């Protein structure tokens, strides 16, 4: 029992050390903090003014004002989580630090867990100020969704983690030539994620694709809450079940590609 407790304690210390490394890197650079807030702020203001203009044109769009803003913010949260995970990993590659990390007692799973946590922290640093800006500029608060917002947000965080950690494995195995996947992977699913329109507007075969992805369940649930005032627990349960599957798959991909990169001696040669 004592050995098991000591092993868990050492594991937590290593993960905390990695998390602190990236936190110091982030908190010590105001340009990185500004960048986290800048892009979601620009998108929120752009969509806010667009939907405010459209709100005066039709009663439907006036009703959908909050849906557009909330959809944009939740989508950007998911994207920021995925990108935050990838950036935390790329920081190690750009500094040629992967080899140093993995000759230490740090385990691949601990490394993965630490950059997932950092992805969430980066997202909160960027999105919390923007959520208050939405209230300030447009008198709309996503916090009006109550506890449902936490469920929607964490479900999207899980999916962002799954994509982010899989992308990290791909970059580790293929090198910085695959770096573009960090920026573009999430946008591949944007057309079928049902962010700004319901799944029902998609062709039948794309609806099948959409319902195989957790974000479609989250955004359909968000619309049901904001437009109809109904919390669809069935959609939330479906999203979390799929997210558990995708997150497990993401870890399997990461660990498999890590092992492949390790066997080929690629860890020491990665960098700019």
N, C-alpha and C positions, 0 to 999 in steps of 0.2 A: 504493500500500500504506500509506504514511504517513498519507494523508488518511483512508483507511478506518479505520485504527487510531485516529486522533484522533477520528473521528466516534463510534466505539464507546465510547471513553473518556468523551467528553462525555455520551453517552446514559446510561452507567452512573452518572456523577456526578449527573445530574438525577434518575434513579430513586432513588439513594441519598439525595439531599437530601429527596425526598418521603417516603421511608421513615423518615428521621431525624425529620422534622417530626411524623409520627404517633407515632413511638416516644417522643419527648419529651412529646407531649400525653398519651400513656398513662402513661408512667413518672412524670410530674409530678403525677398525680392518683391518690391511693390509693383513692378511691371507684371509679374505673374498674377498677382492678386487683381490688378486692374483688368487684365485680360479675361479673367474668370467672370468678372461682372460686366465687362464691356459688351461682349457679343450677345448674351441673353437680353441685356438692356436695350441694345439696338433693335433686336427682333421684337421685343415686347412693345416698344414705342411705335415701330413701323406697323405691326399688326393692330395695335390699339387705334392709331389714327385711321387706318384703313377701315376697320370695322365700325369705328365711330361715324365715318362718312357714309358707309353702307347702311348704318342703322336708320338714317333718315329717309331711306329709299323704299324699303319694304318692311312690313310688320314682321315677316319671318326672320329677316336678318336682324331686326331690332331684338327679337327674342333670343337670337343666337349669339348676341354680342359676347356674353360671358363664356359661351362654348368655345368661340374662337380663341379668346385670350387664355382660358384655362387649358385648352388643347395645346396651344403653342408652348405654354410654360411647362406642362407635363412632358411634352415631347422633348423640349430642350433639356429638361432634367435627365431624361433617359440618355440622350445623346451625350450630355456632359459627364455622366457616370462612366459610360463606355470610353469616352475620350480621356477622362481623368485617369482611368486604369491604364490605358495605353501610354499616356504621356509619362506616368510614373515609371512604367517599364522602360520607355524610350530614354528617359533621363539616365538610366543605368547603362544603356547601350551607347548613348552619345558620349558618356564619360569613360567608356571602356571599363566598366566596373563589374560586369557580370562574373568574370573569372574570379575576381577578388571575393565576391559575395559567396560563391559556391565552393570555394576552398575553405570557407569558414563552416561552423556547425549549422549554419542556416539551411533548412530543408526547403525543397521546392514548394511544398504546400504552405509553409509558413511565409515564404516570399510572396506567393500568390495571395494569401489572405491579407497581408499587409498592404499590397497595392490596391486590392479591392476596397479596403477601409479608406485608403487615401483618395480613391476615386469618389467615394461618398462625401468625404470632407471637402474636396475641391468643388463638388457640385453644390453643397450647402453654402459654401463661401460665396459662390456666384449667384445662386438662385434666391436665397433669402432676401438680400437687399432688393432684388428685382421684384419680388412679390409685394414688397412695400411700395415700390415705385408704381406698380400697377394700381394700387389703392390710391396713391397720391395723384397720379395723372388722370386716371379713368374711373375712380370711385368703384373699383371692382376688387374684391378680396377673395382669393382662392381659399382662404381659411373659412369662408362661409360654408364650405362643404363639410366642415367638422371632421370627425374621425375618419370619414370615408376618404378624405384627402390623404391621410397617412397610409391607408390601404392602397389607394391608387399609386401614390408616390413610391412606396416600398416595393410594390409589384414591378414597377418600371425600373427601379434600381436593380432588382434581381436580374431582369432581362439584360440591362446594360452591363452588369457584371459578367453574365454568361458570354455575351458577344465580346466584351473587352478582354477577358482572360483567354478566350480562344484566339483572338487576334494577336495577343502577346506571344502565344505559342507559335503561331504562324511566322511572326517576325523573327523569333528566336531561331526557328529552323531555316527560314529562307533568307534571313539577313535584312538589312535596311532597304533592300530592293522591294520588300513587301510593306514598307512603311505606309504607303498610300492607303492600305487597308484600314489603318487606324482612323483615317479621316473620312473614308467613304463607306465603310461597311454598314453603318446604321442607315444611311440614306437609301440603300438597296431595298429596305422594307417599308420606306415611307409611303409609297403609293398604296400599299395594302395594309397599313397599320390603322386605318380608319381614324386618323387624327382629326380631320376637318369635315369628314362626311361619313355617313354610315356604311357598313359593309354591304348593305343591300344594293348600293348603286354600282357595285363591281360586277363584272361578268361572272357567271356561275363558277367557272373553274378558278377564277381569282378569289372568289369567296371562300373556297376550300383552303386556299393558301392562307388567306387572312385568318381564318378560324384555327389554323395550326400555329399561330403566333400569339403570345400573351398580350402584346399591346392592343390588338383589336378588341379583346375582352375588356381591357381597362378603359379605352376611349368610348366604347359603346356604353359601358357602365357610367362613365362620367356624363355623357349626354343624357342618359336616362335620369340621372340625379338632377342635373341642372335644368333640363327642359320639362320633364314630367314629375319631378320631385319624388322619384322612386329609386330606392337603393337596391340594385340587382345583386343580391348575394350570390346567385348562381354564376354570374359572370366573374365575380371576384374569386370564387372558389376555383373556377376553371382556369383563371389567369395564374393563380398561385400553384396549381397542380402542374401546369405546363412550365412555369418558371423553375420549379424544382427539377424537372426533367432537363431543361435547357442548361441550368446551372451545373448540374452533375455532368452533363455532356461537355460543357465548357472546360471543367476541371480535367476531365479525362483527356480531352484534346491537348490541353496545356501540358499535362504531365507526360503524355505520350510523345509530344514534339520536343519537350525538354530532354527526355531520355534519348531521343534520336539525335538531337544536337550535341548532347554530352558524349555519346558514343563516337560521333564524327569529329570531336574536338573543336566544335564551332564556338563554344562559349568564350574561349580566350581570345578569339580573333574578331569578335563583334565590336563595332564602333564606327565612328565617322572617319 
